[in-house]
């Protein structure tokens, strides 16, 4: 498996969903990889909100704190979830923005305000 940080971005081959899948695979959890539409179609109609339950995730209640390894869906310059990342125990997120290298960023105000869903995989329930 490629390192998780510093990957070049390429739609379907090395993007935010690929990064999330590889993160969980390193922990022994295999997530599905759906047929994704061409990038332009995805930008108009992102599929993340249709798929998270099918991948074994449940949405956290408002009173549940984020834990290391929780997934986050983001609305990035969009009114629908079009980006996904992983919350890390140190308060950062692992993610991969379009046309950038994959990286860890502080889960600060802008990313928190862009978060549309906080998810935990059913296999990782406490």
Secondary structure as GFF3:
##gff-version 3
##sequence-region A 1 126
A	DSSP	alpha_helix	16	26	.	.	.	ID=ss1
A	DSSP	alpha_helix	39	44	.	.	.	ID=ss2
A	DSSP	alpha_helix	48	51	.	.	.	ID=ss3
A	DSSP	beta_strand	57	59	.	.	.	ID=ss4
A	DSSP	beta_strand	71	74	.	.	.	ID=ss5
A	DSSP	beta_strand	83	87	.	.	.	ID=ss6
A	DSSP	beta_strand	92	95	.	.	.	ID=ss7
A	DSSP	beta_strand	103	106	.	.	.	ID=ss8
A	DSSP	alpha_helix	109	114	.	.	.	ID=ss9
A	DSSP	beta_strand	115	121	.	.	.	ID=ss10
A	DSSP	three_ten_helix	122	124	.	.	.	ID=ss11
###
